[in-house]
Amino acid sequence: MKIFQLCVGIVAGASLPVFDSLAQSYPSKPIRMVVGFSPGAAPDVIARIMAPLFAEDLGQPLIVENRGGVGGSIATGLVAKSPPDGYTLLMMAAADTLQPAVRPDLPYNLERDIAPISLVVTGCAVLTVHPSLPARSVKELIALIRAHPGKLNYASSGIGGSSHLMGELINMMAKVKISHVPYKGSADAAAATAAGQVEISFPSIASVGPFLSGGKLRALAVTSSKRNSLLPDLPTINEAGLPGYDRSTWFGVAAPAGVPKEIVARLHAEIGKIVANPKVKALFLKSGLEPSLSTPEEFAAFIHEQLATNAKVVAFSKAKTE
């Protein structure tokens, strides 16, 4: 036993210089950040804002790679299977914590196979209605839905997407019934509402401006628990008639499970520097996104909570994917 313990101690001690050397030499080649959505989508924009500063500080390019589809799970699955060496990162989105509930056959386990590094930003969507709808507040909308159960429709970016769960959470918390109409993306969902094909939708705060200024949509509230600086006079759903409602959007950086903690620490420190950069903060705020750093442990706990909450809402909605 003593010989075994001695050997273990020698191996453990010998590994320390290896890890120190690894952290000091990282990165020695380009890093790729995989984004599970198309170019121009919020997570893609965030990654591309961060990329040049990553390259400047780390001395290696950060290459943004779009692998869109299936609610972001294609990208997440790719990263989960990548070598845990710090050269493949994931721009995580809120949708990542929805997929396990609507797609139980995913080829990865989010908490087992992905190593959280840090949240980057949080944001919100806007509860909007077609101007022809006689509802000018959340309370009036809920009363209208109750008076016409199942007759009003809400558009989403697809089954299992963030906007899908925003509508289902209203159904669950207000004990009402609005019918879900999935579209191919958030832009299509907002356009369908503006055209009067559906009555309700949840466009991003960054994209809703032209619809509001053109009088094609009416904004009732934001979906987050706090008001947004871009629309400070718009109440939250929580304060406007549905206490406890919160469907914030968020994005963060993660890596394959097993990445050495020294590399995680290096990446976390780099993300902190980038998000604290005044120019970066200004770009995020202009897009309706609030900088929101976390430790890897805090991010992991947040993901765990999000998975549990989303599972409850999906179970209530009986949402399924083909």
N, C-alpha and C positions, 0 to 999 in steps of 0.2 A: 504493500500500500504506500509506504514512504517513497519507494522508487517511483511509483506511478505519480504521486503528488509532485515529486521533484521534476519529473518529465513535463507534467502539465505546466508547472511554474516556468520552466525553461522555455517552452513553446510560447506561453503567454507573454513572457518578457521579450522574447525575440520578435514577437509580432508588433510590439509598440513602435519600433523604428520604422517598420514597414508602413504602418498607418500614418505616421508623421510624414514620411517621405511622400506617401500618396497624396495627402492633403496639400503639401507644398508644391508638388508637381502638377496638380490638377488645376485647370484642364490643359492637356497637351495636344488636343485636337478639337475640331468644331463640335459644338453641342447642338442637338436638334430639339426643338420644342414642338411636340405634336398637338395639333388643335383639332378637336372633333367636329368642327363646323366650317362652313365655307368662308372664303375670303370676304372680308367686309363685315362679318358677324362680330358681335361684341368680343368674344374671346380671342378672335383673330386680331382685332384692332389692339387689344391689350397686349398681346404677345409681341406685336410689331412695334408698339411704343417702347416696350422694354428691351427689345433685341439689341439696338445699337449701344445702349448703356451697358448691357451685359458684355458685349464684345469689347467695349472700351476698357472696362475694369478688369475683365478676366483674360484679355489678350487673345481670345479665340472667338470666331463668329458664332452667333446664335442663329441657327437656321430654323425658320418657322415652316412647319410641314402640315398642310391641311389634309386630314383624313376624315372627311365628313360622312355622316350617315348614321342611322339607327340611334338617334338621340345622343350621339357622342360616344357610343359604346365601341365602335370600331377603333377609334383612336385609343380609348382606354385599354381595350384588349391588347392592342399592339404594344403599348408601353408596359403593360403587366408582364408580357412575355419577353421584354427586352433585357439585355444584360444589366445587372444592377451596378453599373460603373459610373453613373453620373453623367453619361453622355446622351441619354435619352430622357427628356422631361415631358410632362403632361401639363397643359393648361386646363385644369379642371373647371367644370361648370356645375351649377346647381343641378342640371339635368343628370349628372352622373349619379346622384343619390336617388334619382327616380327610377333609373333603369332596372335595378334588382327587383323592384316591386312589380313592374309590368313585364319584365322579361326574366323569369326565374331560370331560364336555361343559358344565361350568360356564361361564356367560357372562362370567367375569372370571378374572384371574390374581391370586392372593392377594398374591404378592410384587411384582408390577408395579403393581397398581391400588389397593393399600391402604398407607397410611403409618402404621407403628407409632408410638405415642407413649410408652406405658409399660405394663408389667405392673402389676397392682393387687394381686391376691391369688393364692395357690396353695392347693390343698387336696387332698383324697383321697376315695376311696370305700372301702367296707368289703367285703371278701370274706366273704360270709355263706352259710350252708347251712341247709337245713331241719333242724330238730332230730332228725328220724328218721334222718338220714344218720349212719352210724357213723364220723364223722371229727371229731376235736377239735383238729386242727392241720393246717397246710398240708402237711406231710410225709405225714400219714395220708390227706389228701384226694387227693394225687397218687398215692399207692399204690393207693387205691380206684379212681381213674380208670383206672390202668394195668391193674387186674384186670378192669375192665369197659369196654373201649374203645368209645366211641360210645354207651354206654348212659345216661350221665349228661348232663343238660341244664343249660345256664345261660341265664338270662333277661337281656335287655338292653333299652335304651330304643329300639332300632331299628337297622337296618343302617347302619353308618357312624357310630354314636354312640360316645361315649367308653367306655361299658360293654361294647359289642360288642368293641372292641379289647382291653379288659382281659382278656376271656376268651380271645381268640385269641392274645394274648401268652403266656398260660399254656400253651396248646397248642404254640406254637412253641418256647418255652424249655424246657419240661419234656418235649417230644416225646410228648405224650399227645393224646387226642381227647375233648373234651367238645363236645356238639352245641349249636348256637346256636338259641335261640328268641326272635325279636324281638317286643317289645310296643310299644304306642303311646307309652309314656313310662316314666320311671324309677319312678314311683309304681306303675304297673301291673305292672312287672317285679318289684318288691319284694313286692307283694301276692300275685302268682302264686307266688312262692317260699314265702311264709308259708302259703299255702293248700295247698302240697304239689304244685302242678302241675308245677313244675320243682325241681331240687335246689339250684341255686347262683344267686346274683345278686350285684350290686355296687351297693347303694344308697349314696347320699351319707351322709357322716358326720352331717350335720345332720338327716337324716330317719330314720336307722336306730334311734334311741333307743327309740321306742315298740315296735318289733318285738322289740328285745332285752329290754326290761323285761317285756314280756308273754310272753316265752318262745316267740315265734313264729319267731324266727330265732336262729341261733348264729353269732357273729362269730369268724372265725379270724385275720384280719389286715387291715391297711390296705394300700392299693395304692401309696402314695407311698414314697419312699426313706427318709423320716424318720417317726418316730412322731408321732401327733397329740396335742395337749394335751387334747383332749376325752376321748380314750381312751388315756391314757398307758401302760396296762398291756398294750395290744394290740400285738403285734409287727408289723413290716412283712412283706410277702411275701418281700422280699429277705432278711431275717434269719431267717425262719421255714422256709425250705426251698427257695427259688428265687433264688439269688444273682444280683444284677444286675437284678432285676425292679423297674420303676418306671413307674407310670402315674398321675402326678399330674394333678389337674385344675387349671385355671388360667383367669383372666379378666384382660383388659387393655383399654386404650382405644386406638383407632386412628381414622384419618381417611382421606378420599380422598387418593390420591397427588397430589402437587403442591401441598399446602397450604404456604404460606410458612413458612420455618424459624422466623421470629420468632413466629408463632402457635403452632407446635409447641412452641417453648420456653416460651411463656406457659402453654399447657395442661399441659405436663409439670410446671412449677413448681406449678401449682394442684393437680394430682393428688398431688404430693408433700406439700403442706400438708394436704390432706384425709386422706390415709392416715396421716399422723403425728398427727392429732387423736386424743387419748386415747379419746374417746367412740366414734369410728369404729373404732378398733383393737379396742375391747372388743366392739363389735357383730360385727365380722368373726370374732374369736376365738370368740365364742359360737356362731357358725355353723360352726366347724371350719375357718375360713379363715385363712391366715397372710398378713399384709401382705408384699408382695414387689415393691418398686419396681425399675425398671430404666431405663436411658437408652433413647432411641429406637433407637440402634445395637445395644445389647444385646438389646432386644426383637426387632429384625429378625433378628439372628443366632439367637436362640432359636426364632423361627418357622421359619426355614430348616431348623434341626436337626429340629424337630418334623415338618415336612413329609417329610423324608427317612426318618425312623424310621417314621412312619405308612405310608408307601408300601411299606416292606419288610413290615410286618405284614399289610397288606391284600393284598399279592401272595401272601404265604404262605396266607392264609385264603381267597383267591379270592372275596372278598366282592364282590357286585355289587348295584346298585340297579336297580329297574325303570324 
